[in-house]
């Protein structure tokens, strides 16, 4: 079970870091959704990058122990 949780944390951390860090652009249904996402990334991008890195490290630690 620890292996599954470790991998899940690592994948979640990578996705949060890439998408909310502004490195990968997700598909949008309309322009309003894109504007909201860009505004969120502008406001909280640094926080999401730190949180994504933290999730990745938590997953790595869980895998190694």
C-alpha positions, -999 to 999 in steps of 0.1 A, spaced: 0 0 0 29 23 7 42 19 -29 8 29 -43 6 59 -21 41 70 -28 36 67 -66 3 86 -63 19 114 -43 47 117 -68 24 118 -98 1 144 -81 32 165 -72 44 164 -108 10 173 -122 5 202 -98 40 215 -104 36 214 -142 0 226 -147 -3 252 -120 33 262 -123 25 274 -158 48 249 -176 20 229 -193 -12 244 -207 -43 222 -202 -71 221 -227 -99 246 -222 -135 245 -232 -138 283 -236 -119 315 -231 -134 322 -197 -120 290 -183 -86 299 -197 -87 334 -182 -96 320 -148 -67 295 -149 -42 321 -160 -53 344 -132 -50 316 -106 -15 308 -119 -5 345 -117 -18 348 -81 -8 314 -66 18 300 -91 46 300 -66 26 284 -39 15 256 -62 51 250 -73 62 247 -37 32 224 -29 39 202 -60 75 198 -50 65 190 -14 41 163 -27 68 148 -49 92 147 -20 66 131 3 60 104 -23 97 98 -27 102 95 11 72 71 13 87 49 -15 121 48 2 109 39 37 
